[in-house]
Amino acid sequence: MNQTLTAKINRGSALSPSSGGWIPPTEERSSITEQSGFTLLEAVIALLIMLIVALGSASLFSFSIYNNSGGTDRATSLAIAQQALERLRSAQFNSTTTDAVLNGGTTRQRTLRVLR
C-alpha cells in the first residue's frame, strides 16, 4: 500500500467508491469459531432428542391413565364387598332361627301349571 492511502485509513477517512479506491470494512470480520448460533445439524439433533422425550412422556401418560382407571374399578369393587360383609356381620344368627339376610344363594322356585 502506498503511504497516503495508509495515512488516510489510519485517520478514519475512506476513499469514495467513485474514486475507485478501497473502502475499509465498518466491522471487523470475526472468525468462524467466534460466530454464535446453531447449525442445521445441531438443530436437528436437538429436535430428535425432544421428540424422544415427548414420546416417552406420552407413553407414560397413557400408562398412568390405564392404571388409574383400574384403581377406580378396584376401589369400587372393594366398597361393594365391604358393604356385603357389613350386612352379613349385622345379621342375627342363633341355633333356632336365622336372619333372612343369611339365606343368600337359596331360591324358591314356583312352578306354574297350565290346565287345558
C-alpha positions in Angstrom: 0.0 0.0 0.0 1.2 3.4 -0.6 1.7 5.7 2.4 -1.0 8.3 1.6 -3.7 5.6 1.5 -2.4 4.1 4.7 -2.4 7.6 6.3 -6.0 8.2 5.2 -7.1 4.9 6.6 -5.4 5.5 9.9 -7.1 8.9 10.2 -10.5 7.3 9.6 -11.2 8.8 6.2 -12.0 6.4 3.4 -11.8 6.8 -0.2 -15.1 7.1 -2.0 -16.3 4.4 -4.3 -16.5 6.9 -7.2 -12.7 7.5 -6.9 -12.2 3.8 -7.4 -10.4 3.5 -4.0 -10.6 1.0 -1.3 -13.4 1.3 1.4 -12.4 -0.2 4.7 -15.0 -2.5 6.3 -17.1 -1.0 9.1 -16.9 -4.1 11.2 -14.1 -6.5 11.8 -14.8 -9.9 10.4 -15.0 -12.5 13.1 -13.6 -15.9 12.7 -15.8 -18.9 12.2 -15.2 -20.1 15.8 -16.4 -16.9 17.3 -19.8 -16.9 15.4 -22.8 -17.6 17.5 -25.9 -19.6 16.6 -26.8 -23.1 15.8 -26.0 -25.2 12.8 -28.7 -27.2 11.0 -27.2 -30.4 12.3 -27.4 -29.2 15.9 -31.0 -28.1 15.5 -32.0 -31.5 14.0 -30.3 -33.4 16.8 -32.0 -31.2 19.4 -35.4 -31.8 17.8 -34.8 -35.6 17.8 -33.9 -35.5 21.5 -37.0 -33.5 22.3 -39.1 -35.9 20.2 -37.8 -38.9 22.1 -38.6 -37.3 25.4 -42.1 -36.3 24.2 -42.9 -39.8 23.1 -41.6 -41.2 26.3 -43.8 -38.9 28.4 -46.8 -39.6 26.2 -46.5 -43.4 26.8 -46.0 -42.7 30.5 -49.2 -40.6 30.4 -51.1 -43.4 28.7 -49.8 -46.0 31.2 -50.9 -43.8 34.2 -54.4 -43.3 32.8 -54.8 -47.1 32.3 -53.6 -47.8 35.9 -55.7 -45.1 37.4 -58.9 -46.4 35.8 -58.0 -49.9 37.1 -57.6 -48.5 40.6 -61.0 -46.9 40.4 -62.5 -50.2 39.4 -60.7 -52.0 42.3 -61.9 -49.3 44.8 -65.5 -49.7 43.7 -65.4 -53.5 43.9 -63.8 -53.2 47.4 -66.6 -50.9 48.6 -69.3 -53.2 47.3 -67.7 -56.2 49.0 -67.3 -54.3 52.3 -71.0 -53.4 52.2 -71.9 -57.0 51.7 -69.7 -58.1 54.6 -71.1 -55.5 56.9 -74.6 -56.6 56.1 -73.7 -60.2 56.9 -71.9 -59.2 60.2 -75.0 -57.4 61.4 -77.3 -60.4 60.8 -78.7 -62.2 63.7 -77.8 -65.9 64.0 -78.6 -68.5 66.6 -79.3 -72.2 66.7 -83.0 -72.0 66.1 -83.6 -69.1 63.8 -81.6 -67.2 61.2 -81.9 -63.8 59.7 -83.3 -63.6 56.2 -80.1 -61.9 55.1 -78.3 -65.2 55.6 -80.5 -67.0 53.1 -78.1 -65.9 50.3 -78.0 -68.4 47.5 -81.2 -70.2 48.3 -84.1 -69.5 46.0 -87.7 -70.8 45.9 -88.9 -72.0 42.6 -92.5 -71.7 41.8 -94.0 -73.9 39.1 -96.9 -72.8 37.2 -99.2 -75.4 35.8 -101.3 -74.6 32.9 -104.6 -76.6 32.8 -106.1 -77.3 29.4 
